[in-house]
Each structure stands twice: as C-alpha cells, then as structure tokens.
C-alpha cells in the first residue's frame, strides 16, 4: 500500500499529526478485484481542528469577495470539470465499483448544480422598499453563514458533495468536506480542481476520517452548518448532535422507494424502468426502487418481463463492458445476500438469484448479481429494511388504494413512482402520496438542480432540502435593514415604541 490519501488544507495535502500511535489509517479497496489499492488517513481531533481552523481563517476574505469574482471562479471550475470529468469518473469506479458510464453520469448531474450556482448573483438579490415610513427605507440582504461542513456517503462520492458545495461557495461560505473513507480520492481530486480554477486557499478543504472527524464537525463552534447524506440512524444522530450545538443541519436519511404499476400501464416500459431503477449502480442509490407494487391482475406478466430483462444483465468490472458492478465492500455484499436468504426463508419466491452470479471480474471481487423476489409481504425484513443492494421485491395488491396505503404507512418517504396511462390516477397519486420526490412514468425522479432534492418522514431531518433555492436559503442568513439618513425634523426625545407614519 504505497498510496496514502490524506486531507486537503489551504490548497495543500495535509498528512495529519502523529500521536503516540501514529496516524490512523484505513484500507481503500477496488471492489471489482478485492485488492487494497491504498490507505486513507483517519483524522484525529487535532487534525479536524486544523482543517476547520483553515476554513475559519479563509472565511472573512471570501465573504467579502465580490459576486463577480466568485462567479468567475465557479465558471472556471465548471469548465475544468467538464473537460476532465472522465478522470473523476475513473477514480469513482476504481474505489466505488460502479460502471464508468454510471460514474460519468454522476459527475454530470453534479455539474448541473455547479451551473445553477453560477447564477448566484440573481439568486442572492434582496428586496427594497422605499419610504416605508416617512423618509425611511427598508431592505433585506442575504449573507453567508461562515465555515460549513459536508458529510457525504460512499455511493455518490462526487455528486452528493456537489449538491452542496457549489451553492455554499457561491454564497460566500467556506467548506470542509468529509467524504466516506470507503472512496476518499474523489474529494481530493475535486479540491485540486478548485485550486486550478483559482479558488483561494482555505475556501474548500477535505477532512478524511471516521466518527472522530464527524463528531468534531458536529460540535466545533466554528462550523455553522452541517449537510449530511447517509442512513437514517446516522442522519438522526447528526441532526440531534448538530442542532444541540446550535448549528443548522440538513440530514438526508435512508429510503425504501416504491414504484406502483397500475393495470393500464405499459408493462414493457415499466419492466425496463424496474431494471434501471432497481439494479443501476448495484442498487446502491438512495433513489433506487427496491419495492415494485403490482396492482391487480398484471403481476405475473410484469414479473416475467422483469425476469427476462434481468437475465440479460452483465455483472462485472466497471471498467469493462458491464451493466452492473460489484458492491462496495465484502461486508456489505454479505449483508445484502443475507436479506435474500431471509426473504426466501420467509416465503418469498426467488425468481432471479444474484447469489450465484458469474461476474466478469476478479475472483475476490464483491459480487452479487441482480435479484428479483416475488410475493414479498410487508412483514418481511427484505421489505422493512433499507437493503441498499441489487434486490428488487415485488409486492402484490388488488387496488390503487392498497398501494397508496402501503407507501404512506412506510416510515421512509424519499422517492416514489407510478406507472400508468391514466392522468387522473397520476394526479391523484402525486397529491396523496406522502413522499418528497414523485415520478410519473419516471422511475428515478431526481429533480433538476434548480429544484430541491429531499424526502419526507424518516428520509429527512431538518427543514431544508438540497440545492435549488432551498440550498441558497440554507447557506445564507437574511438580514433586514431599516435606514433613515439624518434629518433635523426627526430629532428630539421619544421613548415610545417606533411607529410608522
């Protein structure tokens, strides 16, 4: 292991401090081969404080940098990212395992938020009221918070951080990004790109690590907000700890996304969508469809069509001609496989079994093929738990109302979809379903950057969704100013409460 992935502070690699036991390190593995390709430094409290201090020191100058100059850096970053996004995609594939085309799509979707942030001068405009009272003007402005923290998950090492940091930087904040220790290299590559784009030192920093780094970000008073994406239990912890420390927190949690297939739906379209949404990125997406709800008499035909398509998928190394890559770690692969075991034991029918997949990759890779379970019931763990793997469960109901009740009773509310040719049913669904993002004949309804990304119920803790105007408001504070220039007619002593007139 010769490659050590370190922190990034003040536009330089920061290896961290050595305590009595030296720098803590964790292995970084290529999931397609099972080979350890590097090691990542895990921050101590002192390391985390060094990174946070750098962001705090850089904040005053960046806050006072003109919008014109900020946007010029953003535009330059956007151009560099567009020119070199293949490099970033290759890094993602090497540490996460998703196929290259999927990694490239991740980068492109993140780039959309960069492009949204390039319009920040318009988005930050305040309001102005002249002569609100006699010769008194009132206006509002939005100002940055200060140093902000982003804690991102392993499944989207580029896109999820880009939900947050372009808007945070554009609005005048400085950033500390804590990536997953499973695939940490993308964050450092992005930091180097910011340096090349001309971003001043200390505005974008990378803190590698585990819970030690997270806890310091959640409690250090210099950090003013925390943006988190991950599992619901950790999102609850991040929200409770960060808000207790007086911070703004947006914590996006887990998901159990349903797709409802009505009897009038185009079953070929629906089957294609279930394959794409259920098995893309090996199911390691918070917007993956893991529960397919077949309504009425179409279940047998739908299951057959999904099964036919699943059999054609090629699982293998993401750098080769594969449809689906490995899972991120051996432990996660084994955990997902155990849910298939449990579902089968509970009475679900294993229609397509990914446990026996013959993958085009290393023998020690973390392989699990597309899996389709039929006759799943709401009591089975394969339904109740967020599996985060290539396992698609089919639940059978008789009516639309039963499908809706199933979704609304679920504790998660991240994304959902309905497949139908009935506009009335679709309109009713979008109104009645208790989920934050809804697709109508769209299986993965990830909004464009100028809308917001976020779920309901146990899928989001906090009031703000990611990017869009929610992001602009999250990373700024509003200030209302009432002004009157000196006028002798307003002199004299008056202890009464100010009145307009």
CORMOTA-V454782 format. One line per field, one symbol per residue. ss: DSSP state (@ for helix, = for strand, . for the rest). phi: phi as a letter, one per 20 degrees, with the letter a starting at -180 (. if undefined). burial: + if it has 24 or more other C-alpha atoms within 12 Angstrom, else -. A space follows every 50 residues. Layout:
# CORMOTA-V454782
ss->???
phi->???
burial->???
This chain:
# CORMOTA-V454782
ss->...==.===..===.........=======....========..@@@@@@ @@@@@@@@@@@@@...@@@@@@@@@@@@@@@@@@@@@@@@@@@@@@...@ @@@@@@@@@@@@@@@@@..@@@@....======..=========..==== =.......@@@@@@@@@@@@...=====......@@@@@@@@@@@@@... ...===....@@@@@@@@@...=======..@@@@@@@@@@@@@...=== ==....=====.....@@@@@@@@@@@@@@@@@.....=======@@@@@ @@@@@@@@@@....==.......=.....@@@@@@@@@@@@@@@@...== ==.@@@...=..........====......@@@@......=======..@ @@@@@@@@@..==.=====...@@@@@@@@@@....====.......... ..=..==..==....=.@@@@@@@.========....@@@.......... .
phi->.eededfcclmbfcfneeefdnffccfdcefecmefdabdfdfefffgff fffffffefgffgefffffgfffffffffffffcffffffffffdeoffg fffffgfffffffgffffefgffefedbcelgcglddcbccdcfepfcdc ddeffcfdffgffdffffffeoedcdddffffbefgffgffffffffoff gnfcccdeqcfgffffffdfffeebcdccrffgfffffffffffenefcc cedfbbedcedefefffffffgffffeedgllmecfdfedcededmeegf fffffffgfffefdergfededebefefbfffgfffffffgffffeofee ecdffdfdeeaffefeebegccddlfdfefffefefembecdddddcecg ffffffffeffebecbbcdaddffffffffeefebfccddlcfceffffe dddrddlfebcoedeelmfgffffecdecdcdcbfgbgfdfoebeffgce a
burial->---+++++++++++++------++++++++++++-++++++++++-++++ +++++++++--++-+-+-++++++++++-+++--+-++++++++++++++ +++++++++++++++++++++-++-----------------+++++++++ +++++++++++++++++++++++++++++++++++++++++++++-++++ ++++++++++++++++++++++++++++++++-++++++++++---++++ +++++++++++++++-++++++++++++++++++++++++++++++-++- -++++++-+++-++++++++-+++++++++-++++++-++++++---+++ +++++-+-+++--+++++++++++++++-++++++++++++++++++--+ --++-+++-+++++++++++----++--++--++++++++++++++++++ -++++++++++++++++++++++++++----------------------- -
